[in-house]
Amino acid sequence: MIWQIIHIIDIVLWLFVAISVFYIFFFALAATVGNDKKHIIVTEQKKHSFLILFPAYKNDEIIKNTVVDFLKQVYPKELYTVAVIADCMQNSTIDYLNTLPIKTLVPTFDKSSKAKSLQFAMHNMPKSYDNVVILDIDNVVSTDFLEKLNEVCNDGYKAIQCHRCAKNSDNEVAVLDGISEEINNTLFRKAHNYVGLSSALIGSGMCFDYKWFKDNVDKLSTAGEDRELEELLIKQNVFIRYEENIPVYDEKVCDADNFQRQRMRWMTAQTQSFLRMLKYLPTAIKTFNINFINKTIQQSLIPRSLLLVITFIFALFMTIVVHAWGLKWWILFILICISLFLAVPSAMRTRVAFRSIKVLPTLALRMFKNIRHIDRKNTEFLDTSHQ
């Protein structure tokens, strides 16, 4: 009797984990064998106007350098405005920003959040634009960033996620964080577009139709504003385009504490998003909103580093307990390894990358610790410190 119960528990756990593994495996294959297809094509060509938003929370020196660098754009100066939302910044920093040809907005929040900063900016910008771009304070882009973005806007896309990638590889943690970013780009952005689904958003390097964003920004209420934006877009059947050829360089975390803090924010946002979307899932099924159904499933997935650890431990344990029971777990472990290998760009499959795997168990353990601290009602901003 006891062995039957153990066997049933084993099968239920396997099925639960298998959903995440097979989902990732499918999109890893799609990215490998698929090809890019334009979702919308519009022949009209024009120079779009852009509002560039930098929600800036502390990190005074970084925002100075980022803004100065961005102002090197070759795009016509009269067609874009840079706005910094200077939250909790020193007066000297604000004075410096005021000397630049940008708009400096200074909010006062009881509790800071990126969503509040974006809302504050949209309420305090006097003129309208064609598009709004959201960048983080550490993001670096090429001088033709807006030129390339304008071309995509001319194709008719109202929501665009640029290719966010690592600008640093200081140590093993930063290398793994950069690899993780590229895996996300492959699975949840590129592969999704390949099969006709909307790309996932990532919090920065995002471009939206100005009117759409202004009409919807006040609906944001959590620290996972990118996931909320995704929900709003797919509910309204607005396709999210991923542009691999428009890089946005982003600073990767360099220590385990920052990694844990960042993942805590992501895991909390994922849980909140899943619970919100679950309520609308029946409606999405009735209306055949495939993007919404897919996104709901995506929010229920187990993080990849945990999948690696879970499948390996269960495969080893079940092989010892009952050899035949372990086989199905080894299949999952092999599939997740193959999937992640396929999802990593070939240029990143280096010795340095493989050597960095040694810190994976430590980072996975920290993610396990995060699980018991997830607060589905939390809306406070968890800042990640920058170098």
HELIX and SHEET records of a PDB file:
HELIX    1   1 ILE A    2  VAL A   33  1                                  32    
HELIX    2   2 ASP A   60  PHE A   70  1                                  11    
HELIX    3   3 LYS A   77  LEU A   79  5                                   3    
HELIX    4   4 ASN A   91  ASN A   98  1                                   8    
HELIX    5   5 LYS A  114  ASN A  124  1                                  11    
HELIX    6   6 PHE A  145  CYS A  153  1                                   9    
HELIX    7   7 GLU A  172  ASN A  184  1                                  13    
HELIX    8   8 ASN A  185  LYS A  190  3                                   6    
HELIX    9   9 ALA A  191  TYR A  194  1                                   4    
HELIX   10  10 TYR A  210  ASN A  216  1                                   7    
HELIX   11  11 VAL A  217  LYS A  219  5                                   3    
HELIX   12  12 GLU A  225  LYS A  235  1                                  11    
HELIX   13  13 ALA A  256  LEU A  278  1                                  23    
HELIX   14  14 LEU A  281  LYS A  286  1                                   6    
HELIX   15  15 ILE A  290  GLN A  299  1                                  10    
HELIX   16  16 ARG A  304  VAL A  321  1                                  18    
HELIX   17  17 HIS A  323  ALA A  343  1                                  21    
HELIX   18  18 SER A  346  MET A  348  5                                   3    
HELIX   19  19 ARG A  351  SER A  356  1                                   6    
HELIX   20  20 ILE A  357  VAL A  359  5                                   3    
HELIX   21  21 LEU A  360  ILE A  371  1                                  12    
SHEET    1   A 7 LYS A 103  LEU A 105  0                                        
SHEET    2   A 7 TYR A  80  ASP A  87  1                                        
SHEET    3   A 7 PHE A  50  TYR A  57  1                                        
SHEET    4   A 7 ASN A 131  ILE A 134  1                                        
SHEET    5   A 7 MET A 206  ASP A 209 -1                                        
SHEET    6   A 7 ALA A 159  ALA A 166 -1                                        
SHEET    7   A 7 ILE A 240  ASP A 250  1                                        
END                                                                             
